[in-house]
Amino acid sequence: MALSQARNEVAFTKSAAQFNVAESDFLILESMRIFSYEGFALRVPSKEDLEEFMRMSIVPSSGYKGGDNRLMIFARAPAIPWQQFRISEDAAALRKLWLVSKDICKAELERLATGDDATKGKINIQTHLTMEDANVQRGMPKPGSDVERPSLYSLNKVSRALIGPSATYEYQPWEIFINLDDEMVLGRAGKLPKVNRELVMTADKRLSLKEEDEKGEHLGSVASDLETMRNYLEIRARCYEMLEIAPYPVYKRLTERYMSPS
C-alpha cells in the first residue's frame, strides 16, 4: 500500500528513537527483518507474545553495526536476568513501540476492509518529508529545493486516484503535477482549490465524510511547450516514486523517450 504508514520504515525508526529504544535492541529487530510498525505488530501479535519475544530474543543478545554498515548479533555480555530486564526502561521502550505499531496497523487494516475515505491519510508536509526521506534512501535523487518537490496537491490527487480500494482511477492531466514552490505561491495568493465534503455511505453501511476538490481548472499552466512538459514529467516521476506506484528510474526513461528527437 503506497501511502501506508504501517509500512513506513523511516517513521518506524523515528518512533524507536523518540521512545528511546536501545540501539542494540533495535538492531536485533532489524536482524529479524522487522523494519516497520506492520512487521512488529503482525509478527508479534499479542502482549504475551511480546513478553516471550523479549525474553527469548532480546534479553540473550546484543547488536552492533560496524563502520562498513555490517550488522553483527552476539551474546549479551554481561548477561541480564529476565526478571531484571522486564522492569527496565529498555523493556518499557519496546512495549511502547509495539503498542504504537499495533494501533497504526489496526487502523490501516480497518480502512482497507471498509474502503473508507474518511480514514485515508491525507498527505501533509510532515508526511511529505518522511516519504521523501524514505525514497531518497531507496535511490531517488534528493531534491535541491521546493521547485523539485511534488506539491501536496499533486500527491493527494494521485493518491486519491490510484491508491487503495476506494481509488477513483480518474485520468490525471499533466497540469496537476505542480511543484511545492508553486503551490506555496498559489496558497499565499488564495488560489488553491477549496475542499468540498459530503456524507456518503461506506461499504459497511456507516456514514462517512468524503472529500473532493472544488471543480474547476487545474492549478498548473497548460503544457504547451517541451520545457513545461519536462517539468511536469519530473514532478510526476517523483510523485509516483513517493507513492510507490512506479520507480523513479522508470519514469525518467519515459521522460527521455518523450523528449527524444527521434
Backbone torsions as a table, in degrees:
resi	resn	phi	psi	omega
1	MET	NA	120.4	-167.9
2	ALA	-62.6	-40.4	-176.2
3	LEU	-95.8	13.6	-170.9
4	SER	-65.3	116.4	172.7
5	GLN	-68.5	-32.0	-178.1
6	ALA	-62.0	-26.4	180.0
7	ARG	-103.4	6.6	-176.0
8	ASN	-78.6	106.7	-175.3
9	GLU	-69.2	-34.7	179.2
10	VAL	-65.4	-44.4	179.7
11	ALA	-63.5	-39.2	179.4
12	PHE	-62.8	-43.7	179.4
13	THR	-64.6	-41.2	179.0
14	LYS	-65.4	-37.8	177.0
15	SER	-64.3	-41.5	178.8
16	ALA	-60.0	-42.0	178.0
17	ALA	-66.8	-40.8	-179.8
18	GLN	-63.2	-36.5	-178.4
19	PHE	-87.5	3.4	179.1
20	ASN	62.9	37.0	172.9
21	VAL	-64.7	131.7	-179.3
22	ALA	-59.4	137.3	-178.1
23	GLU	-55.9	-42.5	-179.6
24	SER	-61.4	-42.5	-179.9
25	ASP	-65.9	-38.7	179.7
26	PHE	-66.7	-36.4	178.4
27	LEU	-67.1	-31.2	175.6
28	ILE	-66.1	-40.8	174.3
29	LEU	-58.2	-44.5	-179.2
30	GLU	-62.3	-39.3	-179.7
31	SER	-64.2	-24.6	178.3
32	MET	-94.9	10.9	178.9
33	ARG	62.0	36.4	170.8
34	ILE	-100.0	99.1	-173.4
35	PHE	-112.6	-5.0	-169.8
36	SER	-146.0	168.3	174.9
37	TYR	-57.1	-43.5	-178.9
38	GLU	-62.5	-43.8	179.8
39	GLY	-61.2	-41.7	-178.4
40	PHE	-70.3	-47.1	-174.6
41	ALA	-68.7	-39.7	-174.8
42	LEU	-85.9	-26.4	178.0
43	ARG	-85.9	-21.1	175.0
44	VAL	-124.2	81.0	-163.0
45	PRO	-79.0	-13.2	-177.1
46	SER	-138.3	165.2	178.2
47	LYS	-60.5	-40.1	179.5
48	GLU	-64.0	-40.7	177.9
49	ASP	-64.5	-36.2	179.5
50	LEU	-64.2	-44.4	179.7
51	GLU	-63.4	-40.5	178.7
52	GLU	-67.7	-38.8	178.1
53	PHE	-61.0	-45.4	179.5
54	MET	-64.7	-41.0	-177.9
55	ARG	-66.5	-40.6	-173.8
56	MET	-90.4	-30.1	-172.7
57	SER	-111.6	-35.9	-176.1
58	ILE	-86.7	-49.2	-174.6
59	VAL	-59.9	-42.7	-175.5
60	PRO	-76.5	-10.7	-167.4
61	SER	-127.3	160.6	171.4
62	SER	-131.1	157.8	179.3
63	GLY	-126.5	152.1	180.0
64	TYR	-151.4	140.1	177.1
65	LYS	-119.0	118.7	-175.8
66	GLY	-78.2	-178.0	-178.8
67	GLY	-62.3	-25.4	178.1
68	ASP	-88.6	12.1	179.8
69	ASN	66.3	18.3	178.4
70	ARG	-84.1	128.8	-177.4
71	LEU	-87.6	129.7	179.0
72	MET	-125.6	132.3	176.8
73	ILE	-116.0	133.4	-176.8
74	PHE	-148.1	169.1	-178.1
75	ALA	-64.2	135.8	179.9
76	ARG	-65.8	132.2	178.1
77	ALA	-140.5	125.1	-1.7
78	PRO	-72.8	153.9	178.4
79	ALA	-64.2	151.9	178.9
80	ILE	-125.6	130.7	179.6
81	PRO	-66.2	146.2	179.4
82	TRP	-57.3	-42.4	-178.2
83	GLN	-61.6	-29.2	177.1
84	GLN	-79.6	-41.7	-178.0
85	PHE	-67.4	-38.1	-172.5
86	ARG	-64.1	-20.8	177.8
87	ILE	-109.0	16.5	-178.0
88	SER	-88.2	165.5	175.4
89	GLU	-63.7	-33.4	179.7
90	ASP	-64.5	-41.0	178.0
91	ALA	-66.6	-40.3	179.3
92	ALA	-62.7	-38.9	179.5
93	ALA	-64.4	-42.0	177.9
94	LEU	-65.2	-38.6	177.8
95	ARG	-63.8	-40.3	179.5
96	LYS	-64.2	-44.0	178.4
97	LEU	-62.4	-39.2	179.7
98	TRP	-67.5	-41.6	-179.9
99	LEU	-63.1	-43.2	177.5
100	VAL	-64.3	-42.3	178.9
101	SER	-58.9	-43.2	-178.1
102	LYS	-64.8	-43.4	-179.3
103	ASP	-65.3	-43.9	-179.0
104	ILE	-65.6	-43.4	-179.6
105	CYS	-65.1	-41.8	179.7
106	LYS	-62.4	-43.4	-179.6
107	ALA	-62.5	-40.9	-178.4
108	GLU	-72.3	-35.6	177.1
109	LEU	-65.6	-37.6	177.5
110	GLU	-64.6	-39.4	178.2
111	ARG	-64.4	-41.6	178.8
112	LEU	-63.3	-37.9	-177.5
113	ALA	-69.6	-35.3	-174.7
114	THR	-99.1	-18.6	-174.1
115	GLY	64.6	31.0	-173.4
116	ASP	-84.0	114.4	178.1
117	ASP	-65.1	-25.5	-175.4
118	ALA	-64.9	-28.4	-179.5
119	THR	-100.0	4.7	178.4
120	LYS	-76.3	124.4	-173.3
121	GLY	-65.0	121.0	175.1
122	LYS	-82.7	136.0	-173.6
123	ILE	-77.5	122.7	173.6
124	ASN	-110.1	-176.6	-173.7
125	ILE	-66.4	-33.7	177.9
126	GLN	-65.9	-44.1	177.4
127	THR	-62.9	-40.3	178.9
128	HIS	-55.9	-50.4	-176.7
129	LEU	-67.7	-35.9	177.3
130	THR	-64.7	-44.1	177.9
131	MET	-62.9	-41.1	-179.9
132	GLU	-61.5	-45.6	178.9
133	ASP	-56.1	-46.2	-178.0
134	ALA	-62.9	-40.3	-177.2
135	ASN	-76.3	-31.9	174.3
136	VAL	-63.8	-39.7	177.1
137	GLN	-63.2	-28.2	179.4
138	ARG	-86.1	-3.8	174.9
139	GLY	121.1	-5.7	176.6
140	MET	-69.3	135.6	179.5
141	PRO	-57.4	136.5	179.5
142	LYS	-70.9	127.1	180.0
143	PRO	-65.5	142.1	-179.6
144	GLY	-81.7	-23.2	-179.4
145	SER	-162.8	179.8	179.2
146	ASP	-66.4	-16.7	176.7
147	VAL	-65.4	-26.0	-179.2
148	GLU	-100.4	4.6	179.8
149	ARG	-101.7	138.7	174.3
150	PRO	-63.2	145.7	175.9
151	SER	-73.1	159.5	173.3
152	LEU	-62.9	-36.3	177.1
153	TYR	-56.5	-48.2	-178.5
154	SER	-63.8	-47.8	-177.9
155	LEU	-61.4	-41.9	-178.5
156	ASN	-72.0	-35.7	176.9
157	LYS	-63.7	-45.5	-179.4
158	VAL	-68.0	-40.3	178.6
159	SER	-59.4	-45.5	-179.6
160	ARG	-63.6	-34.8	-175.9
161	ALA	-79.6	-33.8	-166.3
162	LEU	-122.9	-5.5	-172.9
163	ILE	-114.4	134.2	169.6
164	GLY	86.6	172.1	-179.4
165	PRO	-62.5	-25.5	-177.9
166	SER	-95.4	15.6	179.9
167	ALA	-59.4	140.5	-178.5
168	THR	-88.7	-22.7	-178.0
169	TYR	56.2	31.4	177.9
170	GLU	-77.1	154.2	179.0
171	TYR	-64.1	135.9	179.0
172	GLN	-110.2	104.3	-178.7
173	PRO	-71.0	161.0	-179.9
174	TRP	-53.0	-37.8	-167.9
175	GLU	-70.6	-6.3	175.6
176	ILE	-82.7	-13.4	-172.1
177	PHE	-90.2	64.2	176.7
178	ILE	-87.8	160.0	-179.4
179	ASN	-90.1	170.7	-175.4
180	LEU	-66.1	-34.0	178.7
181	ASP	-64.2	-45.9	178.0
182	ASP	-62.1	-39.0	179.7
183	GLU	-61.8	-41.8	180.0
184	MET	-66.4	-37.6	176.6
185	VAL	-63.0	-46.3	179.1
186	LEU	-63.4	-37.9	178.8
187	GLY	-62.7	-43.4	179.1
188	ARG	-65.6	-27.8	179.3
189	ALA	-87.9	0.2	179.8
190	GLY	70.1	29.0	-176.0
191	LYS	-107.0	6.5	176.5
192	LEU	-74.9	143.3	-178.5
193	PRO	-66.9	143.5	176.1
194	LYS	-79.4	158.0	-179.6
195	VAL	-101.8	126.3	175.4
196	ASN	-94.3	137.7	179.6
197	ARG	-117.7	135.7	175.8
198	GLU	-138.2	150.5	178.2
199	LEU	-80.2	131.3	176.7
200	VAL	-131.6	160.7	177.4
201	MET	-95.4	124.4	-179.9
202	THR	-81.3	176.2	-176.9
203	ALA	-61.0	-29.5	-179.5
204	ASP	-97.0	23.3	174.0
205	LYS	67.0	31.0	174.8
206	ARG	-107.3	148.2	175.1
207	LEU	-78.1	137.9	-178.3
208	SER	-143.2	153.2	175.5
209	LEU	-88.1	123.8	176.3
210	LYS	-107.6	134.6	-177.6
211	GLU	-106.5	136.5	174.4
212	GLU	-139.5	144.5	176.5
213	ASP	-68.2	148.8	174.0
214	GLU	-57.6	135.0	-178.8
215	LYS	-66.7	146.4	179.8
216	GLY	157.6	-168.6	-178.4
217	GLU	-70.8	154.1	176.5
218	HIS	-72.8	157.3	-171.7
219	LEU	-69.1	-34.9	-175.5
220	GLY	-80.3	157.9	175.4
221	SER	-72.9	157.8	-177.4
222	VAL	-62.1	136.4	-179.8
223	ALA	-77.1	77.2	-174.1
224	SER	-98.1	-1.9	177.7
225	ASP	-143.2	164.3	-174.2
226	LEU	-64.6	-36.0	-178.0
227	GLU	-67.2	-42.1	176.5
228	THR	-63.0	-43.5	179.2
229	MET	-63.7	-40.2	179.2
230	ARG	-60.4	-42.3	179.5
231	ASN	-64.5	-41.9	177.9
232	TYR	-64.3	-39.9	179.8
233	LEU	-65.1	-37.2	178.4
234	GLU	-65.6	-44.7	178.7
235	ILE	-66.2	-37.9	178.2
236	ARG	-63.7	-42.4	179.0
237	ALA	-59.2	-41.9	179.8
238	ARG	-70.4	-39.0	176.3
239	CYS	-56.9	-50.8	-175.1
240	TYR	-67.6	-33.7	175.7
241	GLU	-67.8	-47.0	-177.1
242	MET	-64.8	-31.9	178.2
243	LEU	-90.4	2.4	177.7
244	GLU	59.5	35.8	176.8
245	ILE	-88.3	-41.7	178.4
246	ALA	-153.0	145.8	-179.2
247	PRO	-65.6	144.7	178.7
248	TYR	-54.4	-45.2	-179.1
249	PRO	-60.3	-31.0	179.2
250	VAL	-63.7	-45.8	-179.4
251	TYR	-72.8	-28.3	174.7
252	LYS	-65.1	-39.5	177.1
253	ARG	-65.4	-36.7	177.4
254	LEU	-65.4	-39.5	177.2
255	THR	-61.0	-45.4	179.4
256	GLU	-60.9	-37.5	178.7
257	ARG	-65.7	-43.3	178.1
258	TYR	-61.6	-40.2	-174.2
259	MET	-85.9	-6.8	-178.4
260	SER	-66.9	134.8	-179.9
261	PRO	-68.7	-20.3	-177.8
262	SER	-85.2	NA	NA
